[in-house]
Amino acid sequence: MNAVAIESPTETTSVPADTHDVVTRFQDLVYRIALTHTGRRTDADDVFQEVFLTYHRKRPECHDNEHLKAWLIVTTRNCARRVTMNSWRNRVVPIRPQDAELATDEVFSFATAEQDAIFRALNKLNDVYRTVLHLFYFEDLPVAEIAALLDLEAGAVKMRLSRGRALLRIQLQGGYFDE
């Protein structure tokens, strides 16, 4: 099992010049969002590649680093949604029983057991809550920036954060978090 460290990306103010620089600077951010929204490493890998390929092909006009970051976040979320809603993903039936176990329970872990539990609970939440919780806690974005990224009012983001926390609290009862 591989461990995935959760860190925040380093930021600079200049917009990267080429695709390689964009990938280098934002690879962790894009992969974490993809993994949070798909729940599977293989799907997150596909989303990761699709996002940066789309960036390379379209070369969106970004005025600053924050605009580029917003474009990548929204594109990652949209690609992940397409992958998870794909009818093929839901209709595949494995030929052998052991293949079914591997397909449904991809085994990987984060650096700590607590992070594993939080990830599993976060993946059980509706996409509406999962997105704002991930951006707020894992990407350290302020409410105003999340609202701008998702085209919402700040009050709507705060409500989703509140409701998402309550749902997470219910799912995390027991184990490490009841002290």
N, CA, C and O atoms as a DFTB+ gen file, in Angstrom:
716 C
 N C O
     1  1       0.835      -1.184       0.000
     2  2       0.000       0.000       0.000
     3  2       0.873       1.238       0.000
     4  3       1.872       1.322       0.715
     5  1       0.479       2.175      -0.804
     6  2       1.196       3.443      -0.862
     7  2       0.530       4.458       0.039
     8  3      -0.693       4.464       0.178
     9  1       1.315       5.305       0.644
    10  2       0.770       6.369       1.487
    11  2       0.731       7.659       0.681
    12  3       1.660       7.959      -0.069
    13  1      -0.332       8.409       0.835
    14  2      -0.483       9.688       0.154
    15  2      -0.399      10.778       1.202
    16  3      -1.232      10.832       2.107
    17  1       0.584      11.638       1.096
    18  2       0.727      12.728       2.054
    19  2      -0.211      13.858       1.662
    20  3      -0.397      14.143       0.479
    21  1      -0.796      14.494       2.656
    22  2      -1.688      15.617       2.403
    23  2      -0.943      16.887       2.763
    24  3      -0.644      17.139       3.930
    25  1      -0.649      17.677       1.753
    26  2       0.062      18.931       1.942
    27  2      -0.644      19.998       1.123
    28  3      -1.434      19.684       0.232
    29  1      -0.362      21.247       1.423
    30  2      -0.924      22.310       0.596
    31  2       0.104      22.703      -0.451
    32  3       1.306      22.683      -0.184
    33  1      -0.371      23.066      -1.661
    34  2       0.569      23.422      -2.717
    35  2       1.267      24.745      -2.419
    36  3       0.711      25.625      -1.763
    37  1       2.479      24.863      -2.908
    38  2       3.187      26.122      -2.741
    39  2       2.723      27.080      -3.821
    40  3       2.517      26.683      -4.968
    41  1       2.562      28.326      -3.457
    42  2       2.026      29.319      -4.376
    43  2       3.073      30.374      -4.676
    44  3       3.869      30.732      -3.808
    45  1       3.073      30.859      -5.875
    46  2       3.817      32.042      -6.244
    47  2       2.874      32.937      -7.025
    48  3       1.800      32.498      -7.436
    49  1       3.255      34.160      -7.231
    50  2       2.340      35.105      -7.848
    51  2       2.353      35.068      -9.367
    52  3       1.373      35.491      -9.980
    53  1       3.405      34.588     -10.001
    54  2       3.471      34.598     -11.459
    55  2       2.744      33.392     -12.050
    56  3       2.718      32.312     -11.460
    57  1       2.158      33.600     -13.222
    58  2       1.480      32.523     -13.927
    59  2       2.537      31.691     -14.640
    60  3       3.398      32.253     -15.316
    61  1       2.496      30.352     -14.506
    62  2       3.499      29.504     -15.158
    63  2       3.511      29.691     -16.675
    64  3       2.478      29.954     -17.290
    65  1       4.686      29.551     -17.258
    66  2       4.854      29.823     -18.680
    67  2       4.382      28.674     -19.571
    68  3       3.792      28.930     -20.621
    69  1       4.616      27.440     -19.197
    70  2       4.237      26.314     -20.055
    71  2       3.538      25.220     -19.264
    72  3       3.433      25.283     -18.039
    73  1       3.066      24.222     -19.987
    74  2       2.292      23.138     -19.390
    75  2       3.100      22.400     -18.324
    76  3       2.562      22.041     -17.276
    77  1       4.362      22.177     -18.578
    78  2       5.201      21.469     -17.611
    79  2       5.229      22.210     -16.273
    80  3       5.134      21.591     -15.213
    81  1       5.357      23.521     -16.327
    82  2       5.367      24.324     -15.099
    83  2       4.027      24.255     -14.381
    84  3       3.984      24.187     -13.153
    85  1       2.934      24.273     -15.138
    86  2       1.599      24.181     -14.539
    87  2       1.419      22.836     -13.858
    88  3       0.918      22.767     -12.735
    89  1       1.823      21.769     -14.530
    90  2       1.717      20.429     -13.941
    91  2       2.561      20.346     -12.680
    92  3       2.096      19.847     -11.655
    93  1       3.777      20.822     -12.744
    94  2       4.669      20.768     -11.593
    95  2       4.085      21.522     -10.399
    96  3       4.141      21.036      -9.270
    97  1       3.532      22.696     -10.644
    98  2       3.025      23.536      -9.559
    99  2       1.702      23.031      -8.979
   100  3       1.485      23.124      -7.771
   101  1       0.815      22.497      -9.828
   102  2      -0.539      22.191      -9.369
   103  2      -0.885      20.701      -9.378
   104  3      -2.054      20.354      -9.207
   105  1       0.076      19.820      -9.570
   106  2      -0.231      18.399      -9.649
   107  2      -0.853      17.857      -8.366
   108  3      -1.789      17.060      -8.433
   109  1      -0.366      18.263      -7.221
   110  2      -0.920      17.764      -5.964
   111  2      -2.354      18.235      -5.764
   112  3      -3.212      17.453      -5.357
   113  1      -2.615      19.494      -6.046
   114  2      -3.958      20.053      -5.921
   115  2      -4.948      19.296      -6.806
   116  3      -6.003      18.872      -6.333
   117  1      -4.618      19.127      -8.072
   118  2      -5.514      18.458      -9.017
   119  2      -5.722      17.003      -8.619
   120  3      -6.849      16.508      -8.654
   121  1      -4.659      16.320      -8.244
   122  2      -4.803      14.903      -7.897
   123  2      -5.650      14.719      -6.637
   124  3      -6.485      13.816      -6.582
   125  1      -5.445      15.563      -5.632
   126  2      -6.241      15.444      -4.405
   127  2      -7.724      15.665      -4.682
   128  3      -8.567      14.928      -4.171
   129  1      -8.044      16.666      -5.482
   130  2      -9.447      16.924      -5.809
   131  2     -10.015      15.757      -6.607
   132  3     -11.136      15.318      -6.348
   133  1      -9.263      15.257      -7.563
   134  2      -9.721      14.119      -8.368
   135  2      -9.956      12.892      -7.495
   136  3     -10.964      12.203      -7.650
   137  1      -9.041      12.619      -6.588
   138  2      -9.188      11.472      -5.704
   139  2     -10.362      11.643      -4.752
   140  3     -11.075      10.681      -4.466
   141  1     -10.566      12.845      -4.267
   142  2     -11.688      13.117      -3.376
   143  2     -13.019      12.909      -4.088
   144  3     -13.972      12.412      -3.489
   145  1     -13.090      13.279      -5.338
   146  2     -14.358      13.195      -6.064
   147  2     -14.607      11.847      -6.720
   148  3     -15.763      11.490      -6.948
   149  1     -13.570      11.088      -7.031
   150  2     -13.781       9.788      -7.679
   151  2     -13.718       8.635      -6.686
   152  3     -14.419       7.636      -6.849
   153  1     -12.883       8.767      -5.660
   154  2     -12.757       7.710      -4.666
   155  2     -11.886       6.552      -5.091
   156  3     -11.726       5.600      -4.326
   157  1     -11.324       6.595      -6.265
   158  2     -10.470       5.512      -6.772
   159  2      -9.214       6.097      -7.396
   160  3      -9.259       7.111      -8.092
   161  1      -8.106       5.445      -7.135
   162  2      -6.843       5.920      -7.702
   163  2      -6.853       5.867      -9.229
   164  3      -6.397       6.807      -9.881
   165  1      -7.366       4.786      -9.803
   166  2      -7.347       4.662     -11.258
   167  2      -8.171       5.769     -11.914
   168  3      -7.757       6.340     -12.923
   169  1      -9.329       6.068     -11.346
   170  2     -10.158       7.149     -11.885
   171  2      -9.497       8.508     -11.658
   172  3      -9.555       9.381     -12.523
   173  1      -8.877       8.683     -10.509
   174  2      -8.179       9.945     -10.231
   175  2      -7.025      10.144     -11.209
   176  3      -6.770      11.266     -11.645
   177  1      -6.329       9.069     -11.555
   178  2      -5.259       9.158     -12.548
   179  2      -5.807       9.611     -13.896
   180  3      -5.210      10.452     -14.567
   181  1      -6.953       9.044     -14.287
   182  2      -7.576       9.429     -15.560
   183  2      -7.984      10.895     -15.556
   184  3      -7.758      11.610     -16.533
   185  1      -8.585      11.340     -14.459
   186  2      -9.009      12.733     -14.345
   187  2      -7.788      13.654     -14.389
   188  3      -7.797      14.672     -15.080
   189  1      -6.751      13.294     -13.658
   190  2      -5.514      14.070     -13.630
   191  2      -4.991      14.293     -15.050
   192  3      -4.677      15.417     -15.441
   193  1      -4.904      13.208     -15.808
   194  2      -4.397      13.309     -17.175
   195  2      -5.320      14.145     -18.053
   196  3      -4.854      14.955     -18.854
   197  1      -6.629      13.950     -17.904
   198  2      -7.580      14.695     -18.720
   199  2      -7.515      16.196     -18.432
   200  3      -7.594      17.005     -19.357
   201  1      -7.374      16.567     -17.181
   202  2      -7.312      17.988     -16.817
   203  2      -6.100      18.658     -17.452
   204  3      -6.227      19.720     -18.060
   205  1      -4.939      18.052     -17.318
   206  2      -3.741      18.691     -17.848
   207  2      -3.660      18.605     -19.372
   208  3      -3.067      19.475     -20.010
   209  1      -4.244      17.577     -19.949
   210  2      -4.327      17.515     -21.408
   211  2      -5.262      18.618     -21.922
   212  3      -4.970      19.267     -22.926
   213  1      -6.371      18.820     -21.237
   214  2      -7.290      19.900     -21.597
   215  2      -6.600      21.258     -21.467
   216  3      -6.759      22.124     -22.326
   217  1      -5.843      21.437     -20.403
   218  2      -5.104      22.688     -20.230
   219  2      -4.132      22.888     -21.395
   220  3      -4.049      23.974     -21.967
   221  1      -3.408      21.838     -21.733
   222  2      -2.406      21.933     -22.801
   223  2      -3.056      22.269     -24.142
   224  3      -2.523      23.066     -24.913
   225  1      -4.202      21.662     -24.413
   226  2      -4.879      21.901     -25.699
   227  2      -5.532      23.276     -25.767
   228  3      -5.452      23.949     -26.794
   229  1      -6.179      23.700     -24.679
   230  2      -6.953      24.944     -24.700
   231  2      -6.133      26.181     -24.369
   232  3      -6.430      27.272     -24.855
   233  1      -5.119      26.021     -23.560
   234  2      -4.305      27.163     -23.112
   235  2      -5.201      28.322     -22.678
   236  3      -5.192      29.379     -23.309
   237  1      -5.979      28.133     -21.600
   238  2      -6.903      29.190     -21.195
   239  2      -6.157      30.468     -20.795
   240  3      -5.059      30.417     -20.240
   241  1      -6.768      31.590     -21.085
   242  2      -6.196      32.891     -20.722
   243  2      -6.396      33.108     -19.224
   244  3      -7.524      33.307     -18.772
   245  1      -5.328      33.071     -18.464
   246  2      -5.405      33.273     -17.020
   247  2      -4.631      34.537     -16.668
   248  3      -3.463      34.695     -17.024
   249  1      -5.308      35.425     -15.965
   250  2      -4.722      36.721     -15.632
   251  2      -3.696      36.624     -14.509
   252  3      -2.729      37.385     -14.471
   253  1      -3.914      35.691     -13.604
   254  2      -2.985      35.525     -12.497
   255  2      -3.036      34.075     -12.006
   256  3      -3.790      33.251     -12.524
   257  1      -2.233      33.797     -11.020
   258  2      -2.135      32.440     -10.476
   259  2      -3.457      31.951      -9.890
   260  3      -3.804      30.778     -10.025
   261  1      -4.189      32.846      -9.243
   262  2      -5.471      32.467      -8.639
   263  2      -6.495      32.106      -9.706
   264  3      -7.290      31.187      -9.512
   265  1      -6.485      32.816     -10.827
   266  2      -7.399      32.493     -11.919
   267  2      -7.059      31.127     -12.506
   268  3      -7.963      30.345     -12.802
   269  1      -5.796      30.832     -12.675
   270  2      -5.366      29.525     -13.167
   271  2      -5.776      28.422     -12.191
   272  3      -6.275      27.374     -12.600
   273  1      -5.565      28.665     -10.919
   274  2      -5.946      27.698      -9.883
   275  2      -7.456      27.435      -9.930
   276  3      -7.890      26.286      -9.841
   277  1      -8.240      28.484     -10.068
   278  2      -9.694      28.336     -10.151
   279  2     -10.083      27.522     -11.381
   280  3     -10.957      26.658     -11.301
   281  1      -9.450      27.787     -12.506
   282  2      -9.742      27.036     -13.730
   283  2      -9.440      25.558     -13.532
   284  3     -10.229      24.701     -13.931
   285  1      -8.309      25.260     -12.923
   286  2      -7.928      23.863     -12.690
   287  2      -8.890      23.164     -11.729
   288  3      -9.238      22.003     -11.945
   289  1      -9.318      23.848     -10.678
   290  2     -10.237      23.258      -9.704
   291  2     -11.574      22.936     -10.359
   292  3     -12.095      21.832     -10.202
   293  1     -12.124      23.889     -11.087
   294  2     -13.424      23.667     -11.734
   295  2     -13.318      22.586     -12.802
   296  3     -14.205      21.739     -12.910
   297  1     -12.262      22.599     -13.583
   298  2     -12.074      21.582     -14.624
   299  2     -11.906      20.201     -14.005
   300  3     -12.447      19.225     -14.524
   301  1     -11.170      20.105     -12.912
   302  2     -10.990      18.820     -12.231
   303  2     -12.319      18.299     -11.707
   304  3     -12.640      17.122     -11.866
   305  1     -13.078      19.168     -11.093
   306  2     -14.384      18.760     -10.560
   307  2     -15.305      18.292     -11.684
   308  3     -16.002      17.289     -11.527
   309  1     -15.320      18.992     -12.805
   310  2     -16.167      18.607     -13.929
   311  2     -15.725      17.281     -14.554
   312  3     -16.562      16.443     -14.889
   313  1     -14.424      17.094     -14.710
   314  2     -13.912      15.827     -15.260
   315  2     -14.221      14.665     -14.327
   316  3     -14.604      13.585     -14.777
   317  1     -14.056      14.887     -13.034
   318  2     -14.352      13.839     -12.055
   319  2     -15.830      13.477     -12.082
   320  3     -16.192      12.307     -11.959
   321  1     -16.665      14.466     -12.240
   322  2     -18.116      14.212     -12.319
   323  2     -18.433      13.362     -13.540
   324  3     -19.248      12.443     -13.458
   325  1     -17.796      13.660     -14.677
   326  2     -18.028      12.858     -15.888
   327  2     -17.584      11.414     -15.679
   328  3     -18.262      10.482     -16.111
   329  1     -16.457      11.234     -15.025
   330  2     -15.951       9.880     -14.792
   331  2     -16.882       9.103     -13.873
   332  3     -17.194       7.944     -14.148
   333  1     -17.328       9.719     -12.792
   334  2     -18.172       8.999     -11.843
   335  2     -19.578       8.765     -12.366
   336  3     -20.241       7.824     -11.929
   337  1     -20.049       9.586     -13.281
   338  2     -21.386       9.415     -13.838
   339  2     -21.390       8.523     -15.079
   340  3     -22.453       8.238     -15.630
   341  1     -20.235       8.090     -15.515
   342  2     -20.128       7.255     -16.703
   343  2     -20.889       5.948     -16.500
   344  3     -20.672       5.243     -15.514
   345  1     -21.765       5.633     -17.420
   346  2     -22.582       4.421     -17.279
   347  2     -21.723       3.158     -17.345
   348  3     -22.081       2.144     -16.744
   349  1     -20.608       3.198     -18.057
   350  2     -19.739       2.026     -18.125
   351  2     -19.224       1.652     -16.738
   352  3     -19.159       0.472     -16.392
   353  1     -18.865       2.636     -15.963
   354  2     -18.341       2.397     -14.616
   355  2     -19.348       1.653     -13.752
   356  3     -18.971       0.811     -12.936
   357  1     -20.624       1.962     -13.930
   358  2     -21.663       1.356     -13.101
   359  2     -22.183       0.032     -13.643
   360  3     -22.850      -0.704     -12.916
   361  1     -21.895      -0.290     -14.903
   362  2     -22.439      -1.508     -15.518
   363  2     -21.444      -2.635     -15.692
   364  3     -21.841      -3.737     -16.072
   365  1     -20.191      -2.411     -15.437
   366  2     -19.179      -3.451     -15.623
   367  2     -19.383      -4.551     -14.594
   368  3     -19.507      -4.292     -13.397
   369  1     -19.414      -5.778     -15.085
   370  2     -19.558      -6.938     -14.211
   371  2     -18.299      -7.782     -14.374
   372  3     -18.022      -8.268     -15.471
   373  1     -17.533      -7.963     -13.301
   374  2     -16.304      -8.760     -13.392
   375  2     -16.617     -10.225     -13.689
   376  3     -17.639     -10.755     -13.254
   377  1     -15.730     -10.863     -14.427
   378  2     -15.904     -12.270     -14.784
   379  2     -15.623     -13.170     -13.589
   380  3     -16.353     -14.133     -13.353
   381  1     -14.578     -12.869     -12.837
   382  2     -14.214     -13.693     -11.684
   383  2     -14.558     -12.962     -10.390
   384  3     -14.458     -11.736     -10.333
   385  1     -14.964     -13.694      -9.348
   386  2     -15.316     -13.051      -8.071
   387  2     -14.171     -12.233      -7.467
   388  3     -14.417     -11.173      -6.891
   389  1     -12.937     -12.699      -7.587
   390  2     -11.818     -11.956      -7.012
   391  2     -11.611     -10.626      -7.736
   392  3     -11.121      -9.672      -7.132
   393  1     -11.976     -10.544      -9.023
   394  2     -11.900      -9.274      -9.739
   395  2     -12.909      -8.278      -9.200
   396  3     -12.649      -7.075      -9.186
   397  1     -14.054      -8.767      -8.757
   398  2     -15.090      -7.894      -8.199
   399  2     -14.589      -7.238      -6.923
   400  3     -14.845      -6.057      -6.686
   401  1     -13.876      -7.997      -6.101
   402  2     -13.340      -7.435      -4.858
   403  2     -12.317      -6.348      -5.155
   404  3     -12.304      -5.309      -4.496
   405  1     -11.458      -6.584      -6.145
   406  2     -10.447      -5.585      -6.483
   407  2     -11.082      -4.337      -7.077
   408  3     -10.624      -3.227      -6.805
   409  1     -12.121      -4.496      -7.879
   410  2     -12.749      -3.350      -8.529
   411  2     -13.486      -2.458      -7.536
   412  3     -13.492      -1.237      -7.691
   413  1     -14.101      -3.046      -6.529
   414  2     -14.888      -2.248      -5.606
   415  2     -14.077      -1.731      -4.428
   416  3     -14.396      -0.672      -3.888
   417  1     -13.059      -2.434      -4.025
   418  2     -12.294      -2.038      -2.843
   419  2     -10.834      -1.822      -3.197
   420  3      -9.975      -2.597      -2.779
   421  1     -10.544      -0.786      -3.956
   422  2      -9.157      -0.479      -4.238
   423  2      -8.473      -0.140      -2.928
   424  3      -8.917       0.744      -2.196
   425  1      -7.407      -0.837      -2.642
   426  2      -6.753      -0.669      -1.357
   427  2      -5.629       0.354      -1.479
   428  3      -4.684       0.170      -2.246
   429  1      -5.747       1.411      -0.725
   430  2      -4.672       2.374      -0.583
   431  2      -4.897       3.077       0.739
   432  3      -5.984       3.023       1.315
   433  1      -3.871       3.725       1.202
   434  2      -4.015       4.402       2.477
   435  2      -3.271       5.728       2.443
   436  3      -2.373       5.947       1.630
   437  1      -3.677       6.602       3.354
   438  2      -3.016       7.873       3.537
   439  2      -1.943       7.706       4.598
   440  3      -1.660       6.588       5.031
   441  1      -1.355       8.794       5.011
   442  2      -0.264       8.740       5.967
   443  2      -0.713       8.230       7.340
   444  3       0.064       7.578       8.037
   445  1      -1.965       8.523       7.739
   446  2      -2.441       8.085       9.052
   447  2      -3.808       7.418       8.929
   448  3      -4.521       7.600       7.942
   449  1      -4.153       6.649       9.943
   450  2      -5.465       5.983       9.978
   451  2      -6.593       7.010      10.081
   452  3      -7.683       6.792       9.551
   453  1      -6.335       8.122      10.760
   454  2      -7.336       9.175      10.867
   455  2      -7.669       9.758       9.496
   456  3      -8.834      10.004       9.182
   457  1      -6.639       9.976       8.688
   458  2      -6.855      10.491       7.338
   459  2      -7.642       9.492       6.496
   460  3      -8.492       9.889       5.698
   461  1      -7.366       8.206       6.665
   462  2      -8.135       7.171       5.958
   463  2      -9.610       7.242       6.329
   464  3     -10.476       7.182       5.457
   465  1      -9.893       7.369       7.612
   466  2     -11.281       7.425       8.078
   467  2     -11.986       8.681       7.550
   468  3     -13.145       8.620       7.138
   469  1     -11.293       9.797       7.565
   470  2     -11.879      11.045       7.060
   471  2     -12.138      10.941       5.561
   472  3     -13.180      11.385       5.079
   473  1     -11.201      10.361       4.825
   474  2     -11.374      10.206       3.379
   475  2     -12.588       9.338       3.060
   476  3     -13.387       9.684       2.190
   477  1     -12.729       8.215       3.759
   478  2     -13.888       7.330       3.520
   479  2     -15.191       8.048       3.846
   480  3     -16.163       7.935       3.099
   481  1     -15.221       8.782       4.947
   482  2     -16.435       9.507       5.335
   483  2     -16.729      10.627       4.339
   484  3     -17.887      10.852       3.987
   485  1     -15.704      11.322       3.888
   486  2     -15.881      12.404       2.925
   487  2     -16.438      11.874       1.603
   488  3     -17.266      12.530       0.972
   489  1     -15.988      10.697       1.186
   490  2     -16.469      10.117      -0.065
   491  2     -17.920       9.678       0.003
   492  3     -18.558       9.510      -1.036
   493  1     -18.452       9.491       1.190
   494  2     -19.854       9.106       1.333
   495  2     -20.788      10.310       1.244
   496  3     -21.999      10.150       1.092
   497  1     -20.223      11.517       1.339
   498  2     -21.038      12.721       1.286
   499  2     -21.445      13.058      -0.148
   500  3     -20.802      12.638      -1.109
   501  1     -22.509      13.812      -0.266
   502  2     -22.956      14.337      -1.542
   503  2     -21.867      15.258      -2.098
   504  3     -21.135      15.893      -1.338
   505  1     -21.767      15.325      -3.408
   506  2     -20.757      16.142      -4.082
   507  2     -20.808      17.609      -3.652
   508  3     -19.775      18.274      -3.584
   509  1     -21.996      18.105      -3.365
   510  2     -22.174      19.503      -2.947
   511  2     -21.366      19.798      -1.684
   512  3     -20.686      20.821      -1.602
   513  1     -21.442      18.905      -0.707
   514  2     -20.725      19.109       0.559
   515  2     -19.258      18.723       0.426
   516  3     -18.392      19.383       1.000
   517  1     -18.971      17.667      -0.320
   518  2     -17.608      17.183      -0.482
   519  2     -16.718      18.263      -1.097
   520  3     -15.580      18.450      -0.667
   521  1     -17.223      18.959      -2.082
   522  2     -16.428      19.986      -2.762
   523  2     -16.042      21.117      -1.818
   524  3     -14.866      21.467      -1.723
   525  1     -17.015      21.690      -1.120
   526  2     -16.690      22.822      -0.252
   527  2     -15.819      22.394       0.929
   528  3     -14.923      23.137       1.328
   529  1     -16.062      21.222       1.489
   530  2     -15.225      20.748       2.595
   531  2     -13.791      20.526       2.131
   532  3     -12.842      20.895       2.824
   533  1     -13.638      19.924       0.959
   534  2     -12.287      19.685       0.457
   535  2     -11.566      21.009       0.213
   536  3     -10.423      21.176       0.639
   537  1     -12.214      21.943      -0.461
   538  2     -11.558      23.212      -0.764
   539  2     -11.231      24.001       0.504
   540  3     -10.190      24.655       0.578
   541  1     -12.107      23.941       1.488
   542  2     -11.890      24.695       2.722
   543  2     -10.799      24.067       3.583
   544  3      -9.903      24.769       4.051
   545  1     -10.862      22.753       3.799
   546  2      -9.932      22.117       4.736
   547  2      -8.643      21.606       4.100
   548  3      -7.580      21.712       4.711
   549  1      -8.710      21.061       2.905
   550  2      -7.515      20.476       2.315
   551  2      -6.741      21.463       1.453
   552  3      -5.519      21.363       1.337
   553  1      -7.440      22.407       0.853
   554  2      -6.764      23.388       0.004
   555  2      -6.629      24.742       0.687
   556  3      -6.047      25.666       0.119
   557  1      -7.163      24.868       1.906
   558  2      -7.057      26.097       2.706
   559  2      -7.558      27.342       1.976
   560  3      -6.963      28.413       2.087
   561  1      -8.642      27.200       1.239
   562  2      -9.212      28.350       0.545
   563  2     -10.219      29.046       1.454
   564  3     -10.970      28.375       2.162
   565  1     -10.249      30.368       1.450
   566  2     -11.240      31.088       2.253
   567  2     -12.633      30.960       1.626
   568  3     -12.769      30.636       0.447
   569  1     -13.652      31.217       2.431
   570  2     -15.039      31.092       1.996
   571  2     -15.301      31.949       0.761
   572  3     -15.964      31.500      -0.174
   573  1     -14.796      33.158       0.750
   574  2     -15.027      34.065      -0.384
   575  2     -14.468      33.492      -1.682
   576  3     -15.103      33.603      -2.731
   577  1     -13.295      32.886      -1.623
   578  2     -12.684      32.321      -2.826
   579  2     -13.442      31.076      -3.286
   580  3     -13.618      30.864      -4.485
   581  1     -13.889      30.257      -2.340
   582  2     -14.696      29.081      -2.694
   583  2     -15.989      29.532      -3.374
   584  3     -16.411      28.950      -4.373
   585  1     -16.611      30.572      -2.822
   586  2     -17.845      31.103      -3.406
   587  2     -17.598      31.568      -4.839
   588  3     -18.409      31.305      -5.726
   589  1     -16.500      32.249      -5.063
   590  2     -16.182      32.724      -6.411
   591  2     -15.918      31.556      -7.363
   592  3     -16.373      31.572      -8.507
   593  1     -15.181      30.543      -6.892
   594  2     -14.869      29.378      -7.721
   595  2     -16.121      28.614      -8.139
   596  3     -16.245      28.184      -9.285
   597  1     -17.041      28.453      -7.202
   598  2     -18.230      27.642      -7.452
   599  2     -19.428      28.467      -7.896
   600  3     -20.522      27.932      -8.074
   601  1     -19.229      29.754      -8.073
   602  2     -20.286      30.676      -8.486
   603  2     -21.474      30.618      -7.524
   604  3     -22.624      30.451      -7.929
   605  1     -21.155      30.762      -6.239
   606  2     -22.154      30.747      -5.174
   607  2     -22.017      32.005      -4.327
   608  3     -21.023      32.726      -4.422
   609  1     -23.008      32.254      -3.514
   610  2     -22.918      33.315      -2.515
   611  2     -22.097      32.786      -1.339
   612  3     -22.067      31.579      -1.099
   613  1     -21.438      33.676      -0.611
   614  2     -20.640      33.268       0.553
   615  2     -21.516      32.579       1.593
   616  3     -21.074      31.631       2.244
   617  1     -22.752      33.045       1.756
   618  2     -23.667      32.422       2.708
   619  2     -23.996      30.986       2.339
   620  3     -24.152      30.141       3.220
   621  1     -24.105      30.699       1.042
   622  2     -24.381      29.331       0.589
   623  2     -23.190      28.418       0.899
   624  3     -23.369      27.264       1.289
   625  1     -21.985      28.941       0.724
   626  2     -20.786      28.155       1.033
   627  2     -20.727      27.862       2.529
   628  3     -20.426      26.740       2.936
   629  1     -21.017      28.878       3.349
   630  2     -21.005      28.675       4.801
   631  2     -22.044      27.644       5.215
   632  3     -21.782      26.820       6.092
   633  1     -23.225      27.679       4.592
   634  2     -24.271      26.707       4.913
   635  2     -23.841      25.300       4.512
   636  3     -24.063      24.346       5.258
   637  1     -23.227      25.166       3.336
   638  2     -22.760      23.849       2.903
   639  2     -21.644      23.335       3.808
   640  3     -21.576      22.141       4.100
   641  1     -20.776      24.235       4.248
   642  2     -19.727      23.827       5.188
   643  2     -20.347      23.338       6.496
   644  3     -19.943      22.304       7.027
   645  1     -21.310      24.067       7.005
   646  2     -21.974      23.701       8.256
   647  2     -22.678      22.357       8.142
   648  3     -22.509      21.484       8.993
   649  1     -23.463      22.199       7.094
   650  2     -24.190      20.940       6.900
   651  2     -23.241      19.782       6.618
   652  3     -23.448      18.670       7.104
   653  1     -22.201      20.044       5.834
   654  2     -21.217      19.001       5.544
   655  2     -20.485      18.548       6.798
   656  3     -20.248      17.355       6.985
   657  1     -20.123      19.500       7.663
   658  2     -19.472      19.148       8.935
   659  2     -20.385      18.289       9.795
   660  3     -19.944      17.317      10.407
   661  1     -21.662      18.657       9.835
   662  2     -22.624      17.877      10.633
   663  2     -22.738      16.455      10.096
   664  3     -22.774      15.502      10.874
   665  1     -22.795      16.304       8.783
   666  2     -22.873      14.962       8.192
   667  2     -21.592      14.169       8.442
   668  3     -21.640      12.971       8.722
   669  1     -20.452      14.843       8.341
   670  2     -19.174      14.169       8.635
   671  2     -19.107      13.737      10.096
   672  3     -18.650      12.637      10.408
   673  1     -19.562      14.603      10.977
   674  2     -19.558      14.291      12.404
   675  2     -20.353      13.015      12.677
   676  3     -19.922      12.162      13.453
   677  1     -21.502      12.893      12.042
   678  2     -22.339      11.697      12.209
   679  2     -21.609      10.463      11.698
   680  3     -21.626       9.420      12.351
   681  1     -20.966      10.571      10.535
   682  2     -20.271       9.418       9.955
   683  2     -19.018       9.035      10.735
   684  3     -18.623       7.869      10.739
   685  1     -18.400       9.995      11.388
   686  2     -17.136       9.716      12.084
   687  2     -17.332       9.345      13.547
   688  3     -16.354       9.176      14.275
   689  1     -18.561       9.218      13.982
   690  2     -18.794       8.819      15.376
   691  2     -18.257       7.415      15.583
   692  3     -18.461       6.517      14.766
   693  1     -17.566       7.255      16.699
   694  2     -16.922       5.977      16.995
   695  2     -15.489       6.002      16.518
   696  3     -15.090       6.908      15.787
   697  1     -14.728       5.036      16.917
   698  2     -13.347       4.939      16.470
   699  2     -12.469       6.033      17.043
   700  3     -12.522       6.325      18.238
   701  1     -11.659       6.638      16.181
   702  2     -10.674       7.618      16.583
   703  2     -11.277       8.928      17.074
   704  3     -10.644       9.651      17.844
   705  1     -12.471       9.233      16.646
   706  2     -12.990      10.571      16.828
   707  2     -13.932      10.746      18.005
   708  3     -14.445      11.846      18.208
   709  1     -14.179       9.706      18.788
   710  2     -15.022       9.815      19.979
   711  2     -14.143       9.849      21.220
   712  3     -13.871       8.816      21.832
   713  1     -13.716      11.010      21.573
   714  2     -12.884      11.153      22.772
   715  2     -13.375      12.304      23.596
   716  3     -12.809      12.593      24.650
